[in-house]
Amino acid sequence: MKSSSGRLLGIDLQTKKNFKMQLDGEENNMAIATNDGKYLIAIKSNSDGSHCIRQYKLKSDKIVHEEIVAPEMGIPIEIYTRDEPSTCIILFQKDNGEVISCKYNCKEE
């Protein structure tokens, strides 16, 4: 199990100013900003084998939405963005090696 302070340091590429966010523990090990710059999507593993996907408002510590994914989905191995604003793709790997792709659409505040 990875350990982390949860602190995330970022740079706003439009304003060239830095900012920091406080996430929950190991969430900053697998996190990504959406292409439109509105949200940060973070994933962490829970002790029961499930995974928590959290949507934060970027540059704040405000949680906009939280979703629990059952252990049967597998282990999250990658998160990336596509051309669509406020969306990301999360890849999960099952015990048998099968990789599942899930699209996450951000919820409006």
N, C-alpha and C positions, 0 to 999 in steps of 0.2 A: 504494500500500500504506500503510495506517495504521500509525502507530508509537505505542507506549504503554509505560509503565513496568510495567503489569500490576497495579498496586496498586488494590485495590477497597476503598472505605470504605462501611460500611453501618451501619444502626441497627436494633436488635432492637425492634420496635414493642411487644412484650409487656413487656420489662424496661426499655425506654427507654434502653438502653445502646448505645454505639457499639462497633464492632469493625472490624478491617481484615484483609484477606486478600491474599496475594500470588499472583497468577495468572501464567500464562506469556505475557508480552508483550501482544499485542493482544487477548487473550481478554476483557478487561473492556469492549471496544467492543461486544460482543454477548453479554450474560450476563443471566440472570434467576434469581431464587429461586423454588422451587416453592411452591405455595399452602400446603402444610403446614409450611413453614419448615425443612425438613430438609436440602435440597440446593440447590446453585447449579449451573446448567447454563450452560456457556460454549462458544462456538464460535470457532475461528480458522482462517484459511486457511493452507495449507501451500504451499511453493514449487513443488510439482509439480501444483498445481491442485486437490488434494483438500482436504478440510476435516476438522478434528479436533473432535469433540464430547466435552467432558469434563464429568464429573459430580463435583463436589466436595462433601464434607460441609460444610455451612454453618458459618461462623465458625471454620474451620480451613483449613489448606492441603492437607488430605488428599484425594488423588484416589481416588474410589471406583470409577470406571469410565471407560474411554476407548474411543472408537469412531471409525474413519476412514470418511469418506463419499467415494465416488468422484467425480471431477470431472464425470462425466456427469450427476450430479444437478443441477448448476447452482451458482449462487452463493447462499449464505444471505442472505436479505434481512430476515427478521423472526423473532423468537422470542417466544412468549407462553404464558401458562398458561391452563388451563381449570379447571373445577370439580373435576376429579379430583385427588386428592392425588398428589404425586410424579410428575407428568406435565407435559409441555409440548408445544407444537406448533411446529415449525420450518418456515418457508416458504423454498423454494429457487426461484430463477428461472433457467430455461434460456436458452440463446442466442437461441432463437426467441421469447422472451417468455412462454412457458408457465410458470405457477407451480404448483409441486408442494408439497403439504402432507404433512408427515411427523410422526407422533406418536412422541415419545420417552418411554418408560417408564423411570423410574429403577430402577437395580439396588440391591438391598439390600446393606448392608455385610457 
